[in-house]
Amino acid sequence: MAKSNSYIIGVIILSIISAILLFLAFPPLNLFPMSFIALVPLNIIIFKADKIRYYVISSSIFVLLFFGMLLMWITAFMLKETEAIVSFLTLFTILFLITFLFYFPAMLLSGFLSKKLPDFRFIIIPVVFTFMEYMRNVGFLGFPWGIIGYSQWNFPIFIQSADIFGVLGISFFVYFCNSVITHYLLLYAEKDKIKYKKPYIPALIFISSFVLIIAYGAIKINLEESKRTLLPKTKIALIQKSFDPNIYWNSIYTGEPYHRNSNGIQGFAEKFLLKSDKFKNEEKPDGVTQNGTISVKRIANLAKDAALSKPSLIVYPESVTLDSYGFYINEYRDMFDYGLASNYMHPGVYNTYILYDMIRYTQTYHLLGTTIIKEDTNKDAYNPYKYYNGMEFINDRGNVIDEYSKIKLVPGGESYPFQDNEFLLNTFPFKNIINFMYSQFDKAGANRWNRGKSITVFNHPNGYTFSGVICFESAFGNFVRKFVYNGAQTLAVITEDAWSYSDESLLQHFYMSVFRAIENRRDIVHNGNSGVTGHISSTGKIISTLPFWKPDYLIANVALNDKITIYTRFGEWFVYLCIIAIIVFTLSATTKTLFELKEIIKKRFFAKKIEAVEVTAAPSAKKVDEYINNDNNYDLPSLDDLDEIVSKKESAPKTKENKTAIVEKKEYYKKSEVIINKNNNLSENINKVNVNKIKENKKLDSNQKIDLFSDNSLNYSKEISDIINNSENYNIFEKDKYTSEISSALTKIIEENDERFNNKDIKNNN
């Protein structure tokens, strides 16, 4: 019991160390080298744990600490709408799903394969965990935050190979480094080097691949930067309005930051997580103007200033206006053209008029993050309109010429489970369960947007193409590459990360765009409401950024590239290789396990049979060896001699008299041996032998055994011949039986030979 407890304590300590070290590699500290050793303690558990409970404990502690610290901003996001207990319960639910859907299965599978195939354990962990991270990207619950490859955003020479492998390929090499280090630590600790014929191979593979990656990165950075100077470029302006999204709908602007001013535990949590005073409010309240109008006026002023640099495009953050620009333009265009809108109208109409007037003033094109409203053609629909989180491409006259609706929606925040499944939504009892679940999401302040259907590439009149992705979508490399594959020469990421009041959430999101730039070799402009707003080159270099939480604009000179990378063309092809490797390892390990199971079954079901054979075989075999190695024994006839005797005697006539004489002689020798073994006195033995010789005159039964060395003997040689001739009838499980029977037959010959010559000595003494 004490040993088990100490083992559990060791598992807990190692899991905590891994979680802390890995957290140090991510923002805000960004100590990227830590990720190359952070998982060594966790790998030790994977390699050595022999019970499932150790994997459960380890994966739970690791995820709870690492992801709990990394994603604490999610709790801040929830605190605005719900109670603290609900916010922390939401975070715990996310951590629970990450643990038991991803990390626990990955650790369990890695442990199983590593123990069955110890020669390949150094490559098994990176293969399995890379596949696990891929699975975290797919499906409704896809959530790529915390992928270990993102920790290397500020190691540019190392991450250039992302244009071949993607960010998951970078993850693979980080896992590979941790796995190789663990492999050699265990070899040294356990002195197991003799088990590996070539123990240097894992180190050789890793060092070779690492050197190639670094060399490729150095060459690619220089090459891409040189090519980038020759590419055509265009100016794009980025607007960072830095307006608190949590007070957008408040009726009158007061200039005060958002506060709930709760008491107790709720107030304590808000104090440390809801840091809304980061926003810099510059406008003076007039007691009339609404918050939404203040926000729109701020971006209009920033855009007018940015337009002085004559950009070809002005880009705004996600949901820069929560009023649907396109919808109100279609409804009130005539009123806007005549300038009849005023502050006394509906706020949505008036705010749209401000934007419309500004766009016409700047005389350039705009990419506006806004709500898109469409009529629902379904007559039975609960709501006559569909609402999309989208962006609209607007020309210099204020007309919407194209649009894109967000496809990758935030699970629970922007989309609900099964919301696109018409069968479940309209079938009893599923619809009742789903409706109850949706009501709980509504109470927690979640939103339900309609999902976009198609990838959009905008064609700018200046002769270039571009695409925009919205917030959460930029975290999915395999999704973003589709825009580039469809022809986008540059990308714009628009986001609203200010909900959480967290610098960490801004940074974590921005550094994902570094990988999107490298993967597709495209310049990317990343535009956040309060940051990070910046320009990233096609090599992942951060060219310029704006300060956080401050209204401002940025002019980016963006390169336009139309070349396609390996990753852009083929996507997650490297992960597919990992899947194939997992299948091969699993089949190999399973086959090995089946063979072991077969041996166990064989031992259990054939145990008695094997024991019986061993009881008869071992003494016989031992006796044969002793007899052959004894120099005092007389020479035995060879098997060839026995066969010759058999062939001759089979044709020789057998008379009753001969058989009788042989039997009498045999009986005489046996009785003499018994007498000698019971008595040490030679004289008494001689007297008893004489007595027995008198009794010997009786006729013996002819069915008794015949002396092997008599002229008429056939039994023993024929017995051995039969065993040898019938050897093919023994199956593979009876090889011991076959050997045992041969040995037993030879033993009988030896015993008879001993008896013959012992009796001969007695007779001479008599």
Secondary structure, DSSP 8 states (H G I E B T S, - for coil): -HHHHHHHHHHHHHHHHHHHHHHHTSTTT--GGGGGTTTHHHHHHHHH--SHHHHHHHHHHHHHHHHHHHTHHHHHHHHTTS-HHHHHHHHHHHHHHHIIIIIHHHHHHHHHHHHH-GGGHHHHHHHHHHHHHHHTTSSTT---TT-GGGGGTT-HHHHTTHHHH-HHHHHHHHHHHHHHHHHHHHHHHHT-GGG-S-TTHHHHHHHHHHHHHHHHHHHHHHHHHHHHHHS-EEEEEEEE----GGGTT-SS--S--------HHHHHHHHHH--GGGS---S---SSS-HHHHHHHHHHHHHHHHGGG--SEEE--TTSBSS-HHHHHHHHHHHHHTT---TTS-HHHHHHHHHHHHHHHHTSEEEEEEEEEEE---TT-SSSEEEEEEEEEE-TTS-EEEEEE--S--BTTTB-TTTT-HHHHTSTTHHHHHHHHHHHHHHTT--------S---EE-TTS-EEEEEEGGGGG-HHHHHHHHHTT-SEEEEEE--GGG--HHHHHHHHHHHHHHHHHHT--EEEEESSS--EEE-TTS-EEEE--TTS-EEEEEEEE------HHHHH-SHHHHHHHHHHHHHHHHHHHHHHHHHHHHHHHHHSHHHHHHHHHHHHHHHHHHHHHHH-TTS-----HHHHHHHHHHHHHS---HHHHHHHHHHHHHHHHHHHHHHH---HHHHHHHHHHHHHHTTS---TTS---TTSTT--HHHHHHHHHHHTGGGS-GGGHHHHHHHHHHHHHHHHHHHHHHHHHHHHHHH-
